[in-house]
Amino acid sequence: MGDEPGAAGPAPAAPRPADPGGLVGDIRLLRLDARGDPEVERVRAAVPRLRVAPGQRRLVTEAVETLPRADADPDRFPFAVLRAHEPVGFGIIERGGAVSRLALLLGAASGGVVGDPRAAVLLRAFYLVPEWQNRRIGRTACARLDDLVRGVHPGARAVLVAVSEANRPAVRAYLAGGFAATGHRVLLSATAGPQAVLRRPLR
């Protein structure tokens, strides 16, 4: 299914930036497909420089690769995670065929997990830079997906994500951000291994 859909887990200890406004006080999600907007253009120029820790590269593909792919696909909507107006993470919301392909992989179980593929989206290629991991920002971003998803797909009722079962910190962050385990798994990438399928209803 292309880009790794899960999130990167914790990185080795890195210097922590100052956080005068509180850990998650100024977290917002910014769609990056609204070309011409000055803030969007500024953030688009910055996100290709966002890197994951070397040990996480098998779990998620960086924005330097996935942003151009999203720009070329009308069903992919890139976004940045901003803190105090600066990008600290990146992800993609995907609708359409990718959801249908996930339903096919799940087979008979898909009805209970995906439901109507036309009413679900996938969260893909989602990660935070190492220095901002383990600070509740990932779970906060997940909890704030609703408006972003509705803007991309007004008929959506759920967000799905597949995350490596070995990536326990990422699974915990998704669960803390409102996703629930479905009890199902898929193999989307040989490098990432089996991936748990999680689901979050829109509120």
C-alpha positions as CSV (number, residue, x, y, z in Angstrom):
1,M,0.0,0.0,0.0
2,G,3.0,2.3,-0.4
3,D,4.1,4.6,2.3
4,E,4.3,3.2,5.8
5,P,1.1,4.1,7.6
6,G,2.2,3.9,11.1
7,A,3.9,6.3,13.4
8,A,7.5,6.3,14.6
9,G,8.2,5.3,18.2
10,P,10.5,6.9,20.7
11,A,14.0,8.0,19.6
12,P,17.2,7.9,21.6
13,A,17.5,10.7,24.1
14,A,17.9,14.1,22.4
15,P,18.2,17.6,23.8
16,R,14.7,18.9,24.7
17,P,13.6,22.3,23.4
18,A,12.4,24.8,25.8
19,D,8.6,24.6,26.3
20,P,7.4,27.8,28.0
21,G,3.8,27.4,26.9
22,G,3.3,23.9,28.3
23,L,3.8,20.5,26.5
24,V,0.7,20.6,24.3
25,G,-0.8,24.0,24.8
26,D,-0.2,25.2,21.3
27,I,-0.6,22.1,19.1
28,R,-2.5,22.3,15.9
29,L,-2.7,20.5,12.6
30,L,-2.2,22.4,9.3
31,R,-3.2,21.0,5.9
32,L,-0.5,21.5,3.4
33,D,-2.5,21.2,0.2
34,A,-3.8,24.8,0.3
35,R,-1.1,26.2,-2.0
36,G,-0.5,29.9,-2.1
37,D,-1.2,30.5,1.6
38,P,1.9,32.1,3.1
39,E,1.9,29.9,6.3
40,V,1.3,26.8,4.3
41,E,4.2,27.6,1.9
42,R,6.5,28.4,4.9
43,V,5.7,25.1,6.6
44,R,5.9,23.1,3.3
45,A,9.4,24.4,2.8
46,A,10.3,23.2,6.3
47,V,8.7,19.7,6.6
48,P,11.0,18.0,4.1
49,R,13.8,18.6,6.6
50,L,11.9,16.8,9.4
51,R,13.8,13.6,10.2
52,V,13.1,10.5,12.2
53,A,15.8,8.8,14.3
54,P,17.9,6.3,12.2
55,G,16.3,3.3,14.0
56,Q,12.8,4.4,13.0
57,R,13.3,4.6,9.3
58,R,12.0,1.1,8.8
59,L,8.8,2.1,10.5
60,V,7.9,5.3,8.7
61,T,8.8,7.1,5.5
62,E,9.9,10.8,5.9
63,A,8.1,13.8,4.5
64,V,10.9,14.4,2.0
65,E,9.6,11.3,0.2
66,T,5.9,11.3,1.1
67,L,5.0,14.9,0.5
68,P,5.7,14.8,-3.2
69,R,3.7,11.6,-3.5
70,A,0.8,13.2,-1.7
71,D,1.0,16.2,-4.0
72,A,0.6,13.9,-6.9
73,D,-2.4,12.0,-5.5
74,P,-5.8,13.7,-5.2
75,D,-6.8,11.2,-2.4
76,R,-3.8,12.1,-0.2
77,F,-3.8,15.1,2.0
78,P,-0.5,16.0,3.8
79,F,-0.5,17.9,7.0
80,A,2.0,19.2,9.6
81,V,1.8,19.1,13.3
82,L,2.6,22.5,14.5
83,R,3.8,23.6,18.0
84,A,4.1,27.3,18.5
85,H,3.7,27.8,14.7
86,E,6.7,25.5,14.0
87,P,6.4,22.1,12.4
88,V,7.4,19.2,14.7
89,G,5.6,16.4,12.8
90,F,4.1,15.3,9.6
91,G,1.4,13.0,8.3
92,I,-1.0,12.2,5.5
93,I,-4.8,11.6,5.5
94,E,-5.8,9.3,2.7
95,R,-9.2,8.4,1.4
96,G,-10.6,6.2,-1.4
97,G,-8.7,3.3,-2.8
98,A,-6.2,2.8,0.1
99,V,-9.1,2.2,2.5
100,S,-10.7,-0.3,0.1
101,R,-7.4,-2.1,-0.3
102,L,-7.1,-2.3,3.5
103,A,-10.6,-3.8,3.6
104,L,-9.6,-6.4,1.0
105,L,-6.6,-7.4,3.1
106,L,-8.7,-7.8,6.2
107,G,-11.2,-9.9,4.2
108,A,-14.3,-11.0,6.1
109,A,-13.2,-9.0,9.2
110,S,-13.3,-5.7,7.3
111,G,-17.0,-5.1,7.9
112,G,-16.4,-4.7,11.6
113,V,-13.2,-2.8,11.3
114,V,-13.5,-0.6,8.2
115,G,-17.3,-0.6,7.9
116,D,-18.1,1.3,4.7
117,P,-14.8,2.1,3.1
118,R,-16.3,5.3,1.6
119,A,-16.8,6.5,5.2
120,A,-13.3,6.0,6.5
121,V,-9.8,7.5,6.0
122,L,-6.3,6.2,6.7
123,L,-3.7,8.1,8.8
124,R,-0.4,7.4,7.0
125,A,3.3,8.3,7.2
126,F,2.8,10.0,10.6
127,Y,5.7,10.9,12.8
128,L,7.2,13.5,15.1
129,V,10.8,14.6,15.1
130,P,12.8,12.9,17.9
131,E,13.3,15.9,20.1
132,W,9.5,16.3,20.4
133,Q,8.6,12.7,21.0
134,N,7.5,11.4,24.4
135,R,5.9,14.7,25.3
136,R,2.2,14.0,24.7
137,I,2.3,15.8,21.3
138,G,1.5,12.7,19.2
139,R,-1.5,11.7,21.3
140,T,-2.7,15.3,21.3
141,A,-2.4,15.5,17.5
142,C,-4.4,12.2,17.2
143,A,-7.1,13.6,19.5
144,R,-7.4,16.7,17.2
145,L,-7.8,14.9,13.9
146,D,-11.6,15.4,13.6
147,D,-11.7,18.9,11.9
148,L,-8.8,18.0,9.6
149,V,-10.5,14.7,8.5
150,R,-13.9,16.4,8.0
151,G,-12.2,19.0,5.8
152,V,-10.7,16.3,3.7
153,H,-13.7,13.9,3.6
154,P,-17.0,15.4,5.0
155,G,-18.6,11.9,4.9
156,A,-15.9,10.2,7.0
157,R,-17.0,8.6,10.3
158,A,-13.7,6.9,11.3
159,V,-9.9,7.1,11.0
160,L,-7.9,3.9,10.6
161,V,-4.2,3.4,11.1
162,A,-1.9,0.4,10.8
163,V,1.1,0.5,13.2
164,S,3.9,-2.0,13.7
165,E,3.1,-4.3,16.6
166,A,6.7,-4.0,17.7
167,N,6.3,-0.2,18.1
168,R,4.8,-0.3,21.5
169,P,5.3,3.4,22.3
170,A,3.5,4.4,19.1
171,V,0.6,2.0,19.8
172,R,0.3,3.6,23.3
173,A,0.3,7.1,21.8
174,Y,-2.5,6.2,19.4
175,L,-4.6,4.6,22.1
176,A,-4.1,7.6,24.3
177,G,-5.2,9.8,21.3
178,G,-8.6,8.0,21.0
179,F,-7.8,5.1,18.7
180,A,-8.9,1.6,19.8
181,A,-7.4,-1.8,19.0
182,T,-9.5,-3.7,16.5
183,G,-7.8,-7.1,17.2
184,H,-6.8,-7.4,13.6
185,R,-3.5,-7.2,11.9
186,V,-2.1,-6.8,8.4
187,L,1.3,-7.2,6.7
188,L,1.8,-4.1,4.5
189,S,5.6,-4.0,4.6
190,A,8.2,-6.7,5.1
191,T,10.4,-4.2,6.9
192,A,7.8,-3.0,9.4
193,G,6.5,-6.5,10.1
194,P,2.9,-7.3,11.2
195,Q,0.9,-4.2,11.9
196,A,-2.0,-3.8,14.2
197,V,-5.1,-2.0,12.8
198,L,-6.5,0.7,15.1
199,R,-9.7,2.6,14.6
200,R,-10.8,6.0,15.9
201,P,-14.4,7.2,15.4
202,L,-14.9,10.9,14.6
203,R,-16.5,12.8,17.4
